Amino acid sequence: MELRGTKLASLETPQQQPKTVISGRIQNVSQGGACLQSDRPIPVSSLVRCEIVVPGTGAAIPTLMQVRWIQRNSISGGYTIALQFLL
């Protein structure tokens, strides 16, 4: 499955700053969250408004997630990102 998301601005971030967009393939999903493979990093503890795209349907499931940890992949150069479901 594919995940698309937008990092929500924190209270310290000026509202004029461009939105951070994240996308990637979900490596695995569980009751508590999902593990994402992405080309770009996103800071730990960030809140992300996400859509999980259901393959072959054009439907997307909206959810709110928080970045729990991130790890750079030395072979692919991408990132593994652990996201926790909040909604």
MMTF fields as JSON, N, C-alpha, C and O atoms, coordinates in Angstrom:
{
  "mmtfVersion": "1.0.0",
  "mmtfProducer": "UNKNOWN",
  "numBonds": 347,
  "numAtoms": 348,
  "numGroups": 87,
  "numChains": 1,
  "numModels": 1,
  "chainsPerModel": [1],
  "groupsPerChain": [87],
  "chainIdList": ["A"],
  "bondAtomList": [4, 2, 8, 6, 12, 10, 16, 14, 20, 18, 24, 22, 28, 26, 32, 30, 36, 34, 40, 38, 44, 42, 48, 46, 52, 50, 56, 54, 60, 58, 64, 62, 68, 66, 72, 70, 76, 74, 80, 78, 84, 82, 88, 86, 92, 90, 96, 94, 100, 98, 104, 102, 108, 106, 112, 110, 116, 114, 120, 118, 124, 122, 128, 126, 132, 130, 136, 134, 140, 138, 144, 142, 148, 146, 152, 150, 156, 154, 160, 158, 164, 162, 168, 166, 172, 170, 176, 174, 180, 178, 184, 182, 188, 186, 192, 190, 196, 194, 200, 198, 204, 202, 208, 206, 212, 210, 216, 214, 220, 218, 224, 222, 228, 226, 232, 230, 236, 234, 240, 238, 244, 242, 248, 246, 252, 250, 256, 254, 260, 258, 264, 262, 268, 266, 272, 270, 276, 274, 280, 278, 284, 282, 288, 286, 292, 290, 296, 294, 300, 298, 304, 302, 308, 306, 312, 310, 316, 314, 320, 318, 324, 322, 328, 326, 332, 330, 336, 334, 340, 338, 344, 342],
  "bondOrderList": [1, 1, 1, 1, 1, 1, 1, 1, 1, 1, 1, 1, 1, 1, 1, 1, 1, 1, 1, 1, 1, 1, 1, 1, 1, 1, 1, 1, 1, 1, 1, 1, 1, 1, 1, 1, 1, 1, 1, 1, 1, 1, 1, 1, 1, 1, 1, 1, 1, 1, 1, 1, 1, 1, 1, 1, 1, 1, 1, 1, 1, 1, 1, 1, 1, 1, 1, 1, 1, 1, 1, 1, 1, 1, 1, 1, 1, 1, 1, 1, 1, 1, 1, 1, 1, 1],
  "groupList": [{"groupName": "MET", "atomNameList": ["N", "CA", "C", "O"], "elementList": ["N", "C", "C", "O"], "formalChargeList": [0, 0, 0, 0], "bondAtomList": [1, 0, 2, 1, 3, 2], "bondOrderList": [1, 1, 2], "singleLetterCode": "M", "chemCompType": "L-PEPTIDE LINKING"}, {"groupName": "GLU", "atomNameList": ["N", "CA", "C", "O"], "elementList": ["N", "C", "C", "O"], "formalChargeList": [0, 0, 0, 0], "bondAtomList": [1, 0, 2, 1, 3, 2], "bondOrderList": [1, 1, 2], "singleLetterCode": "E", "chemCompType": "L-PEPTIDE LINKING"}, {"groupName": "LEU", "atomNameList": ["N", "CA", "C", "O"], "elementList": ["N", "C", "C", "O"], "formalChargeList": [0, 0, 0, 0], "bondAtomList": [1, 0, 2, 1, 3, 2], "bondOrderList": [1, 1, 2], "singleLetterCode": "L", "chemCompType": "L-PEPTIDE LINKING"}, {"groupName": "ARG", "atomNameList": ["N", "CA", "C", "O"], "elementList": ["N", "C", "C", "O"], "formalChargeList": [0, 0, 0, 0], "bondAtomList": [1, 0, 2, 1, 3, 2], "bondOrderList": [1, 1, 2], "singleLetterCode": "R", "chemCompType": "L-PEPTIDE LINKING"}, {"groupName": "GLY", "atomNameList": ["N", "CA", "C", "O"], "elementList": ["N", "C", "C", "O"], "formalChargeList": [0, 0, 0, 0], "bondAtomList": [1, 0, 2, 1, 3, 2], "bondOrderList": [1, 1, 2], "singleLetterCode": "G", "chemCompType": "PEPTIDE LINKING"}, {"groupName": "THR", "atomNameList": ["N", "CA", "C", "O"], "elementList": ["N", "C", "C", "O"], "formalChargeList": [0, 0, 0, 0], "bondAtomList": [1, 0, 2, 1, 3, 2], "bondOrderList": [1, 1, 2], "singleLetterCode": "T", "chemCompType": "L-PEPTIDE LINKING"}, {"groupName": "LYS", "atomNameList": ["N", "CA", "C", "O"], "elementList": ["N", "C", "C", "O"], "formalChargeList": [0, 0, 0, 0], "bondAtomList": [1, 0, 2, 1, 3, 2], "bondOrderList": [1, 1, 2], "singleLetterCode": "K", "chemCompType": "L-PEPTIDE LINKING"}, {"groupName": "ALA", "atomNameList": ["N", "CA", "C", "O"], "elementList": ["N", "C", "C", "O"], "formalChargeList": [0, 0, 0, 0], "bondAtomList": [1, 0, 2, 1, 3, 2], "bondOrderList": [1, 1, 2], "singleLetterCode": "A", "chemCompType": "L-PEPTIDE LINKING"}, {"groupName": "SER", "atomNameList": ["N", "CA", "C", "O"], "elementList": ["N", "C", "C", "O"], "formalChargeList": [0, 0, 0, 0], "bondAtomList": [1, 0, 2, 1, 3, 2], "bondOrderList": [1, 1, 2], "singleLetterCode": "S", "chemCompType": "L-PEPTIDE LINKING"}, {"groupName": "PRO", "atomNameList": ["N", "CA", "C", "O"], "elementList": ["N", "C", "C", "O"], "formalChargeList": [0, 0, 0, 0], "bondAtomList": [1, 0, 2, 1, 3, 2], "bondOrderList": [1, 1, 2], "singleLetterCode": "P", "chemCompType": "L-PEPTIDE LINKING"}, {"groupName": "GLN", "atomNameList": ["N", "CA", "C", "O"], "elementList": ["N", "C", "C", "O"], "formalChargeList": [0, 0, 0, 0], "bondAtomList": [1, 0, 2, 1, 3, 2], "bondOrderList": [1, 1, 2], "singleLetterCode": "Q", "chemCompType": "L-PEPTIDE LINKING"}, {"groupName": "VAL", "atomNameList": ["N", "CA", "C", "O"], "elementList": ["N", "C", "C", "O"], "formalChargeList": [0, 0, 0, 0], "bondAtomList": [1, 0, 2, 1, 3, 2], "bondOrderList": [1, 1, 2], "singleLetterCode": "V", "chemCompType": "L-PEPTIDE LINKING"}, {"groupName": "ILE", "atomNameList": ["N", "CA", "C", "O"], "elementList": ["N", "C", "C", "O"], "formalChargeList": [0, 0, 0, 0], "bondAtomList": [1, 0, 2, 1, 3, 2], "bondOrderList": [1, 1, 2], "singleLetterCode": "I", "chemCompType": "L-PEPTIDE LINKING"}, {"groupName": "ASN", "atomNameList": ["N", "CA", "C", "O"], "elementList": ["N", "C", "C", "O"], "formalChargeList": [0, 0, 0, 0], "bondAtomList": [1, 0, 2, 1, 3, 2], "bondOrderList": [1, 1, 2], "singleLetterCode": "N", "chemCompType": "L-PEPTIDE LINKING"}, {"groupName": "CYS", "atomNameList": ["N", "CA", "C", "O"], "elementList": ["N", "C", "C", "O"], "formalChargeList": [0, 0, 0, 0], "bondAtomList": [1, 0, 2, 1, 3, 2], "bondOrderList": [1, 1, 2], "singleLetterCode": "C", "chemCompType": "L-PEPTIDE LINKING"}, {"groupName": "ASP", "atomNameList": ["N", "CA", "C", "O"], "elementList": ["N", "C", "C", "O"], "formalChargeList": [0, 0, 0, 0], "bondAtomList": [1, 0, 2, 1, 3, 2], "bondOrderList": [1, 1, 2], "singleLetterCode": "D", "chemCompType": "L-PEPTIDE LINKING"}, {"groupName": "TRP", "atomNameList": ["N", "CA", "C", "O"], "elementList": ["N", "C", "C", "O"], "formalChargeList": [0, 0, 0, 0], "bondAtomList": [1, 0, 2, 1, 3, 2], "bondOrderList": [1, 1, 2], "singleLetterCode": "W", "chemCompType": "L-PEPTIDE LINKING"}, {"groupName": "TYR", "atomNameList": ["N", "CA", "C", "O"], "elementList": ["N", "C", "C", "O"], "formalChargeList": [0, 0, 0, 0], "bondAtomList": [1, 0, 2, 1, 3, 2], "bondOrderList": [1, 1, 2], "singleLetterCode": "Y", "chemCompType": "L-PEPTIDE LINKING"}, {"groupName": "PHE", "atomNameList": ["N", "CA", "C", "O"], "elementList": ["N", "C", "C", "O"], "formalChargeList": [0, 0, 0, 0], "bondAtomList": [1, 0, 2, 1, 3, 2], "bondOrderList": [1, 1, 2], "singleLetterCode": "F", "chemCompType": "L-PEPTIDE LINKING"}],
  "groupTypeList": [0, 1, 2, 3, 4, 5, 6, 2, 7, 8, 2, 1, 5, 9, 10, 10, 10, 9, 6, 5, 11, 12, 8, 4, 3, 12, 10, 13, 11, 8, 10, 4, 4, 7, 14, 2, 10, 8, 15, 3, 9, 12, 9, 11, 8, 8, 2, 11, 3, 14, 1, 12, 11, 11, 9, 4, 5, 4, 7, 7, 12, 9, 5, 2, 0, 10, 11, 3, 16, 12, 10, 3, 13, 8, 12, 8, 4, 4, 17, 5, 12, 7, 2, 10, 18, 2, 2],
  "groupIdList": [1, 2, 3, 4, 5, 6, 7, 8, 9, 10, 11, 12, 13, 14, 15, 16, 17, 18, 19, 20, 21, 22, 23, 24, 25, 26, 27, 28, 29, 30, 31, 32, 33, 34, 35, 36, 37, 38, 39, 40, 41, 42, 43, 44, 45, 46, 47, 48, 49, 50, 51, 52, 53, 54, 55, 56, 57, 58, 59, 60, 61, 62, 63, 64, 65, 66, 67, 68, 69, 70, 71, 72, 73, 74, 75, 76, 77, 78, 79, 80, 81, 82, 83, 84, 85, 86, 87],
  "secStructList": [7, 3, 3, 3, 3, 3, 3, 7, 7, 7, 6, 6, 1, 7, 6, 6, 1, 7, 7, 7, 3, 3, 3, 3, 3, 3, 3, 3, 3, 7, 1, 1, 3, 3, 3, 3, 3, 3, 1, 1, 7, 7, 7, 6, 6, 7, 3, 3, 3, 3, 3, 3, 3, 7, 6, 6, 6, 7, 7, 3, 3, 3, 3, 3, 3, 3, 3, 3, 3, 3, 3, 3, 7, 6, 6, 6, 1, 7, 3, 3, 3, 3, 3, 3, 3, 7, 7],
  "xCoordList": [0.833, 0.0, 0.882, 2.039, 0.313, 1.004, 0.446, -0.735, 1.319, 0.907, 1.322, 2.442, 0.399, 0.695, 0.365, -0.62, 1.196, 0.926, 1.512, 2.379, 1.031, 1.511, 1.816, 0.969, 3.031, 3.429, 2.638, 2.579, 2.037, 1.291, 2.262, 3.23, 2.01, 2.887, 2.789, 1.709, 3.926, 3.926, 3.621, 3.586, 3.405, 3.09, 4.261, 4.059, 5.499, 6.679, 6.964, 7.754, 6.332, 6.6, 5.747, 4.53, 6.37, 5.57, 4.627, 5.008, 3.415, 2.41, 2.765, 2.23, 3.651, 4.01, 5.009, 5.256, 5.584, 6.555, 5.876, 4.741, 6.564, 5.941, 5.659, 6.383, 4.603, 4.225, 5.211, 5.66, 5.537, 6.384, 5.482, 4.601, 5.702, 4.908, 5.754, 6.942, 5.137, 5.828, 4.989, 3.759, 5.666, 4.966, 5.9, 7.117, 5.329, 6.138, 5.284, 4.055, 5.962, 5.297, 5.265, 6.258, 4.127, 3.998, 4.654, 4.286, 5.634, 6.35, 5.529, 5.405, 4.971, 4.068, 3.135, 3.404, 2.037, 1.044, 0.563, 0.442, 0.291, -0.2, -1.32, -1.728, -1.806, -2.868, -2.414, -3.226, -1.117, -0.623, -0.034, 0.125, 0.301, 0.923, 1.392, 0.927, 2.32, 2.819, 4.286, 4.775, 4.97, 6.365, 6.41, 5.904, 7.013, 6.992, 8.394, 9.349, 8.518, 9.753, 9.556, 8.637, 10.426, 10.263, 11.61, 12.658, 11.567, 12.78, 13.204, 14.345, 12.301, 12.654, 12.352, 11.406, 13.17, 12.971, 11.903, 11.503, 11.455, 10.539, 10.921, 11.196, 10.946, 11.439, 10.625, 9.404, 11.333, 10.699, 9.743, 10.036, 8.624, 7.544, 6.624, 5.645, 6.921, 6.051, 4.676, 4.541, 3.654, 2.295, 2.093, 2.459, 1.507, 1.344, -0.102, -0.627, -0.741, -2.078, -1.854, -1.251, -2.334, -2.015, -3.248, -4.38, -2.97, -3.957, -3.295, -2.228, -3.928, -3.455, -4.262, -5.48, -3.565, -4.216, -4.484, -3.567, -5.738, -6.132, -5.92, -6.569, -5.012, -4.681, -5.894, -6.749, -5.941, -6.976, -8.347, -9.282, -8.507, -9.837, -9.921, -11.006, -8.799, -8.826, -9.265, -9.339, -9.559, -9.978, -8.763, -7.741, -8.889, -7.823, -8.43, -9.484, -7.76, -8.229, -7.483, -6.264, -8.2, -7.531, -7.23, -8.021, -6.091, -5.727, -4.702, -4.061, -4.553, -3.549, -2.506, -2.846, -1.219, -0.141, 0.969, 1.062, 1.809, 2.962, 4.215, 4.209, 5.294, 6.569, 7.195, 7.424, 7.471, 8.062, 9.575, 10.303, 10.06, 11.493, 11.732, 10.83, 12.981, 13.369, 14.785, 15.631, 15.028, 16.347, 16.716, 15.919, 17.933, 18.422, 18.878, 19.569, 18.488, 18.892, 20.182, 20.194, 21.265, 22.568, 22.62, 23.366, 21.869, 21.905, 21.06, 21.548, 19.814, 18.913, 19.043, 18.681, 19.56, 19.641, 18.341, 18.28, 17.286, 16.003, 15.897, 16.902, 14.664, 14.423, 13.335, 12.374, 13.495, 12.451, 11.876, 12.609, 10.568, 9.905, 8.805, 7.92, 8.867, 7.819, 6.787, 7.116, 5.533, 4.425, 3.418, 3.057, 2.976, 1.98, 0.616, 0.512, -0.432, -1.781, -2.227, -2.057, -2.795, -3.407, -4.916, -5.648, -5.391, -6.827, -7.054, -8.191],
  "yCoordList": [-1.177, 0.0, 1.245, 1.215, 2.309, 3.596, 4.504, 4.438, 5.352, 6.332, 7.709, 7.909, 8.655, 10.067, 10.855, 10.574, 11.849, 12.622, 14.012, 14.316, 14.845, 16.215, 16.443, 16.208, 16.903, 17.213, 18.424, 19.447, 18.296, 19.415, 20.379, 19.954, 21.666, 22.693, 22.671, 22.487, 22.861, 22.971, 24.417, 25.293, 24.66, 26.016, 26.97, 28.174, 26.43, 27.279, 27.591, 28.487, 26.867, 27.027, 28.134, 28.141, 29.074, 30.109, 29.48, 28.549, 29.986, 29.427, 29.611, 28.892, 30.555, 30.811, 29.788, 29.753, 28.958, 27.979, 26.932, 26.546, 26.454, 25.456, 24.149, 23.781, 23.463, 22.21, 21.11, 21.035, 20.262, 19.105, 17.96, 17.542, 17.454, 16.359, 15.098, 15.119, 14.011, 12.727, 11.684, 11.721, 10.759, 9.653, 8.462, 8.607, 7.294, 6.086, 4.844, 4.905, 3.713, 2.418, 1.909, 1.98, 1.405, 0.823, -0.549, -1.414, -0.735, -2.005, -3.009, -4.174, -2.535, -3.375, -2.482, -1.303, -3.08, -2.33, -3.232, -4.446, -2.622, -3.381, -2.589, -1.543, -3.082, -2.405, -1.032, -0.11, -0.882, 0.365, 1.353, 2.528, 0.902, 1.834, 1.167, 0.088, 1.83, 1.347, 1.707, 2.663, 0.926, 1.188, 1.587, 0.869, 2.72, 3.325, 3.394, 3.712, 3.097, 3.301, 4.562, 4.638, 5.559, 6.852, 7.395, 6.999, 8.305, 8.938, 10.137, 10.586, 10.663, 11.848, 11.641, 10.941, 12.26, 12.11, 13.063, 14.005, 12.798, 13.689, 13.605, 12.509, 14.71, 14.694, 13.797, 13.692, 13.156, 12.34, 13.226, 14.396, 12.675, 13.313, 14.182, 14.725, 14.322, 15.116, 14.482, 13.259, 15.334, 14.872, 14.943, 15.927, 13.89, 13.794, 13.438, 12.438, 14.259, 13.948, 13.026, 13.435, 11.787, 10.775, 10.267, 10.378, 9.7, 8.934, 7.628, 7.626, 6.517, 5.209, 4.832, 4.672, 4.693, 4.432, 2.937, 2.126, 2.574, 1.181, 0.806, 1.368, -0.146, -0.493, -0.956, -1.694, -0.501, -0.934, -0.329, -0.688, 0.586, 1.137, 2.64, 3.173, 3.324, 4.782, 5.398, 6.621, 4.547, 5.038, 5.254, 4.583, 6.205, 6.481, 6.607, 7.219, 6.027, 6.063, 7.17, 7.089, 8.216, 9.298, 8.902, 8.205, 9.345, 9.076, 10.095, 10.773, 10.198, 11.058, 10.165, 9.246, 10.429, 9.584, 10.454, 11.648, 9.823, 10.515, 9.708, 8.481, 10.398, 9.748, 9.323, 10.151, 8.022, 7.487, 7.351, 7.665, 6.88, 6.82, 6.793, 6.524, 7.081, 7.104, 6.555, 6.796, 5.815, 5.221, 5.353, 5.042, 5.818, 5.934, 4.561, 3.842, 4.201, 2.932, 3.137, 3.843, 2.531, 2.744, 2.183, 2.706, 1.153, 0.546, 1.349, 1.712, 1.625, 2.309, 3.828, 4.513, 4.36, 5.812, 6.437, 7.646, 5.626, 6.134, 6.05, 5.942, 6.101, 6.127, 5.13, 4.941, 4.494, 3.681, 4.538, 5.0, 4.746, 5.627, 4.86, 4.287, 4.854, 4.202, 5.254, 6.29, 4.972, 5.883, 5.206, 4.045, 5.941, 5.448, 6.06, 7.268, 5.227, 5.725, 6.546, 6.122, 7.715, 8.531, 8.55, 8.636, 8.473, 8.391, 7.292, 7.051],
  "zCoordList": [0.0, 0.0, 0.0, 0.419, -0.469, -0.509, 0.585, 0.926, 1.125, 2.115, 1.628, 1.159, 1.747, 1.458, 2.704, 3.387, 3.0, 4.205, 4.162, 3.342, 5.051, 5.207, 6.677, 7.539, 6.962, 8.334, 8.805, 8.123, 9.97, 10.536, 11.198, 11.829, 11.059, 11.631, 13.147, 13.709, 13.803, 15.262, 15.637, 14.773, 16.906, 17.352, 17.138, 16.978, 17.136, 16.956, 15.481, 15.183, 14.564, 13.14, 12.545, 12.728, 11.833, 11.168, 10.137, 9.427, 10.061, 9.162, 7.679, 6.836, 7.343, 5.955, 5.411, 4.205, 6.281, 5.839, 4.957, 5.233, 3.876, 3.002, 3.75, 4.674, 3.337, 3.975, 3.588, 2.444, 4.558, 4.302, 3.876, 4.628, 2.671, 2.13, 2.182, 1.859, 2.588, 2.663, 1.937, 1.975, 1.281, 0.631, 0.592, 0.711, 0.425, 0.344, 0.378, 0.347, 0.444, 0.483, 1.917, 2.64, 2.306, 3.638, 3.612, 2.818, 4.495, 4.59, 5.397, 5.021, 6.509, 7.298, 8.097, 8.325, 8.51, 9.281, 10.417, 10.251, 11.571, 12.723, 13.38, 12.875, 14.487, 15.219, 15.706, 15.793, 16.026, 16.594, 15.618, 15.952, 14.401, 13.468, 12.189, 11.821, 11.521, 10.233, 10.085, 10.686, 9.278, 8.959, 7.487, 6.624, 7.213, 5.876, 5.295, 6.003, 4.008, 3.255, 2.426, 1.611, 2.636, 1.969, 1.512, 2.021, 0.546, 0.043, 0.866, 0.763, 1.683, 2.465, 3.942, 4.303, 4.791, 6.234, 6.742, 6.057, 7.948, 8.648, 10.133, 10.622, 10.853, 12.239, 13.171, 13.052, 14.1, 15.131, 15.936, 16.186, 16.332, 17.096, 16.238, 16.749, 14.946, 14.064, 13.952, 13.925, 13.887, 13.597, 12.091, 11.447, 11.542, 10.094, 9.764, 10.253, 8.933, 8.414, 7.22, 6.228, 7.305, 6.3, 5.575, 6.045, 4.4, 3.648, 3.254, 2.639, 3.608, 3.184, 1.947, 2.009, 0.827, -0.454, -0.583, -0.454, -0.837, -1.009, -2.473, -3.356, -2.74, -4.127, -4.931, -4.44, -6.177, -7.108, -6.898, -7.613, -5.935, -5.673, -5.879, -6.114, -5.794, -5.851, -4.529, -4.407, -3.526, -2.212, -1.322, -1.468, -0.393, 0.569, 1.962, 2.137, 2.941, 4.329, 5.057, 5.213, 5.513, 6.228, 7.672, 8.307, 8.184, 9.571, 10.056, 9.252, 11.352, 11.958, 12.599, 13.345, 12.31, 12.816, 13.399, 13.115, 14.225, 14.798, 14.494, 14.597, 14.118, 13.826, 15.15, 16.032, 15.283, 16.515, 16.39, 17.331, 15.222, 14.97, 13.472, 12.679, 13.105, 11.699, 11.583, 12.444, 10.507, 10.295, 8.82, 7.935, 8.575, 7.194, 6.718, 7.441, 5.498, 4.899, 4.125, 3.117, 4.583, 3.947, 2.533, 1.705, 2.229, 0.889, -0.105, -1.175, 0.234, -0.704, -0.653, -1.609, 0.464, 0.613, 1.057, 1.279, 1.192, 1.655, 3.164, 3.865, 3.657, 5.099, 5.468, 4.722, 6.625, 7.229, 8.354, 9.229, 8.324, 9.281, 10.0, 9.365, 11.327, 12.136, 12.508, 13.084, 12.169, 12.439, 13.371, 13.174, 14.377, 15.324, 15.002, 14.793, 14.963, 14.741, 15.94, 17.083, 15.689, 16.734, 16.56, 17.546, 15.334, 15.017, 14.013, 13.608]
}
